Amino acid sequence: MKLVTYTAKPESADRNAEFIQAIFSELAELRPDGVHYRVYRSGDTFVHVADPAPVELTSFKAFTADHASRCVEPPVFTNLSALGAYPPSR
């Protein structure tokens, strides 16, 4: 599982969120097996949790194409290991 955090430039944060919404729309349409993806936003800061990242989606490719130009600094990627969850997954 990957954790990705970054801060978008203030003038790019809403556009960044639009790209993310397009990813969720495509995920809802295609319903790929085994993909777990969540994104959180606090102001201009975004946190993505992916297992695995939906890198093959057209919308994800569009999102990443100029992502660096929308960020204050490059994203930080962290590998995560699940220890547990509540409520448990079914």
Steps between C-alpha positions, in 0.01 A plus 500: 500500500627848413445827682563810287490848650557838339388860507357647184563858400201706620404591145516131396330325794147503359621382157691221678177399675320492163760255366447283809123504455552381141700205634217406736248531216703266284546257790123498556442430133763226457487349853845336478552207736746539784546878483468689827537877460417786734589868482470758776532876474572763762526841337773468238643178649404165347549150638457195275486143630519241223529124478591486217491840332269495196785597267346342187192723504482775240393746771797406721741554211344844441530576874871413512595655164570848640461428870839649594398838359200506737706427814693724737757219548525148359266241657627281783443126444486265799448124507243388758433163660151446638485400866124494531181686424175579671246416395666203332471463124245250379 
